[in-house]
Amino acid sequence: MGNLWSIVQGHIDRYGVLEAEIARRIGTSPQTLNSWKNRGIREVPSSRLLRKLADVTGQPYLLVLTAALLDAQRIDAEEADELTRSVRWRA
């Protein structure tokens, strides 16, 4: 399961909404969400779509964007955690 889909699935699990309803709210087709679930993403979706997904799911835009970037590079959650631990953030 991709990082971006995990955000969608978490919202579905929390609120019991249908994939089709999330697709409608973010302005895409149910087929697009189905593709994210089954095949992942090959390219980062538009910022408009990612911002709407962040709004609908209540997640920070930076989290949604990062998930999309990781998916586009085919980096799974375990690798992402490892990368995050190895990066020293500067304030």
Number of C-alpha atoms within 10 A of each C-alpha: 14 21 26 25 22 15 19 21 19 12 19 16 11 9 10 10 12 14 19 15 14 21 21 12 15 18 13 14 16 16 12 15 20 15 13 20 18 12 11 20 23 13 11 17 13 9 12 11 16 21 18 18 24 20 15 15 21 11 14 12 17 12 15 24 20 15 24 24 19 20 24 18 13 15 17 14 16 9 12 16 11 10 11 11 10 9 8 7 7 4 3
